[in-house]
Amino acid sequence: MPTVEVSDLKDGDFLLDVREDDEWQAGHAEGALHIPISDFVARYGELTEAAPQDGRVNVICRSGGRSAQVAMYLVQQGIDAVNVDGGMQVWAATGRPVVTDEGQPGFVL
């Protein structure tokens, strides 16, 4: 499974958050696309519309388990996708901003 470290992500890299709605509402990476893993197959078209045509899809969840499943699925579909190692827990622990939909400081649930 291809992975990427949080520290290797740059501002503007495409990020797909596959956590559930309550986790997203508590806090997420600004600018990430949110498609919960439970809705992923039904909402797959949203990803293909939003993802950069020649870019990589960085998939994130709380700790890396669910995002690994989605990243593996995307790779099987021919999409350049990687799992963000350690997920939002590492994202927050390394000082990356976590925000709510209102732009206020959030937290990882």
Protein Blocks (a to p, Z undefined) as FASTA:
>chain_A
ZZddfklpcehiacddfbdfklmmnoccehiacddfklmmmmmmmmmmmpcfkbccdddd
fkommmmmmmmmmmmnopacdddehijmlmmmnopacddfkopacddZZ
